[in-house]
Amino acid sequence: MMDLVFTANDFHVLKPAVVLCLFGCGILLSDAFLVRRTGKRWLNAVTALVGEAIVALVVLQHLSDVRAGGAFSGLSGSIVIDGFGVFFNIIFVLSGALAVILSVRYMEAEGEHRGEYYALVLFAQAGMSIMATGNDLVVLFVALETMALSFYVMVGFLRRSKRSNEAAMKYLILGAFSSGLLAYGFSILYGIAGSTSIEAIGTAVAERPDGDWVTTLALITTSVGLFFKISAVPFHMWAPDVYEGAPTPTAAYVSVASKAASFALMIRIFLSAYGSAAESWMPLLAGIALITMTVGNLAAVTQSNLKRLLAYSSVAHAGYILLGLVAANDAGLRGIAIYILAYVFMNYGAFALIAALRRDGEAAEEIDDLNGLAGRAPGYTILVAIFMLSLAGIPPMAGFYGKYYIFLGLLREGYYVLAVFAALYVAVAAYYYFRIIRACWLTGSGDKPAALDLGLGTRVALVGSGVLTVVIGVLPQRFLALAGESVLLALR
Amino acid sequence: MLIDQVLFYVLAVLILGSAVMTITRRNVVYSAVWLISTLVGVAGIFLLQGAEFLAGVQVIVYIGGIMVLFLFVIMLVPLEEEASQRRFSNQKWLALATGLAVLAMLAVIVVRGIGSLDHPGPAPPPGPASLTQNSEAVGRVLFTEYLLPFELASILLLVAIIGAIVMSKARRRQTES
């Protein structure tokens, strides 16, 4: 035991999280001692972006290492850098950077532009980075809590807004409850295996008798905890309130990155720890996925607030992504990866468009606020169309490929009924996404039309996301190959 | 062995009973005191498992530190207003039914599954578990095997502190204006 020290390899494995934490602390210090005096709060965003750039370099280095020599691990196996983890780290870098860029203008307008916000973005990302690469229950749980706690604070960051405070409170209480369930499930897993390592648990679970009750209990409690985090029905109640109350860039960050990280955790646990008990979790996941798609899509149809609509649509998207895990074959898992990659761009795009809408200095978030934009801001309208078509999953947009591969995975495993339902709901989803596009062409109801408030950063982020949404859709080969590298196959 | 079992059930009743009292009291101070009793029960369970160090930490940190802070916070909040409000919404019976359903499910699973848990679980640390060896063992795994979660927990706490500052600043500004 005495030779167990922190080696260079351990450091290499941990680099993304270390860099993020250092930059997070750096922002806190520089904000207190330098930036606050100058009054130029956007300098904090620049620091955060430099941090993201360095993390991006580290992640690319990890990618080339994995390509050259396969997966490697550090810290006595509790962190594993494999294609899966690297892929999700890329997702987190993209969403962290987009969150920072979009926040500058929005937080300035809301009068809550402070350095702590950017530090929290980075701390949350450090947690997510470890969630995607962790291979040990304790590590995964603490990482999950680091992410969740940062999000609770970010959601309540608009301190003078009652809705923001309420959203943070709801998120905190439900999140703590779900974490409790998750911890209970983890404790049973530890009881089964006598070890917190995911691999050891996978082996121990495989040795349990068929239809084992203890494994089922662990399975149910961990899944319920994780269903909360990915806002699967019937554990989705927090999502619309939180998205509506949170600062819009934070809502985008929660809906994309926190969901991606929770899916990463879920996929690793289900495929590695419960890989041998697949017969018992397939029906559970299939049922939850089906209800999630149904409720998410049908509830989205009736919404008039854009953020609530996107919240229900993100619930529905979680249902589709779950279907990829139900298929659990190469096509399904590749579908999940490409789905989440496309989701980063299209969902950030959609939220960025909402964040830019203002009426009399207040954030404008109703569908009617889009009225008349086609005439006044044609470029903006084109972007609305691109993101909505992509969210609906219509080719040639990026969102199409995720759904295509997930359906393909379902059909290969013979889940025809699920595939039919999933395809039917695409039509329902198309209805409410087209309603948003149509709203841009309608003329206003006599009120003063909503104004657009686009900073340089937002413009760059919006156009970049729009271009990538189209590029992934038109030239998907490279992105599909990257997604293919991320596939984590079951232990079976 | 028998005395262990008896003690376990006594402590379990203490923990569960105090937990129920914690959430049903109208006065927050009473809730806090019942919570202390729950935490003492948990410390007792730790002792029973031979984890003296954890039991000590439980008493010092949770009861000595965190609960005192809780009480401080409670003293600073106007209590009369809180106490007059209803503790449970109309969903009380629905919640009770759901709770009982979950309890029934857990009971079925535990009764059916208990027989299959025949392996002894993680091996106890070798040798007589004296207090020094116990804390030594905890320290050893904390800084070797669980170094990463230990360090990560410090980030978690940093985030919590930032959150507390952000939220409390809000309150001060509101009262000023």
Chai-1 contact restraints between the chains, C-beta under 6 A:
chainA,res_idxA,chainB,res_idxB,connection_type,confidence,min_distance_angstrom,max_distance_angstrom,comment,restraint_id
A,L4,B,T144,contact,1.0,0.0,6.0,A-B,restraint_1
A,C21,B,I155,contact,1.0,0.0,6.0,A-B,restraint_2
A,L75,B,L148,contact,1.0,0.0,6.0,A-B,restraint_3
A,S78,B,L148,contact,1.0,0.0,6.0,A-B,restraint_4
A,E116,B,I162,contact,1.0,0.0,6.0,A-B,restraint_5
A,E116,B,V166,contact,1.0,0.0,6.0,A-B,restraint_6
A,F123,B,V159,contact,1.0,0.0,6.0,A-B,restraint_7
A,V138,B,P149,contact,1.0,0.0,6.0,A-B,restraint_8
A,V139,B,L148,contact,1.0,0.0,6.0,A-B,restraint_9
A,V139,B,P149,contact,1.0,0.0,6.0,A-B,restraint_10
A,V142,B,P149,contact,1.0,0.0,6.0,A-B,restraint_11
A,V142,B,L152,contact,1.0,0.0,6.0,A-B,restraint_12
A,V142,B,A153,contact,1.0,0.0,6.0,A-B,restraint_13
A,E145,B,L156,contact,1.0,0.0,6.0,A-B,restraint_14
A,T146,B,I155,contact,1.0,0.0,6.0,A-B,restraint_15
A,T146,B,L156,contact,1.0,0.0,6.0,A-B,restraint_16
A,L149,B,V159,contact,1.0,0.0,6.0,A-B,restraint_17
A,L149,B,A160,contact,1.0,0.0,6.0,A-B,restraint_18
A,S150,B,V159,contact,1.0,0.0,6.0,A-B,restraint_19
A,V153,B,G163,contact,1.0,0.0,6.0,A-B,restraint_20
A,V153,B,V166,contact,1.0,0.0,6.0,A-B,restraint_21
A,R159,B,A170,contact,1.0,0.0,6.0,A-B,restraint_22
A,G194,B,G121,contact,1.0,0.0,6.0,A-B,restraint_23
A,G194,B,P122,contact,1.0,0.0,6.0,A-B,restraint_24
A,W213,B,I109,contact,1.0,0.0,6.0,A-B,restraint_25
A,W213,B,R112,contact,1.0,0.0,6.0,A-B,restraint_26
A,W213,B,G113,contact,1.0,0.0,6.0,A-B,restraint_27
A,V214,B,G113,contact,1.0,0.0,6.0,A-B,restraint_28
A,L217,B,I109,contact,1.0,0.0,6.0,A-B,restraint_29
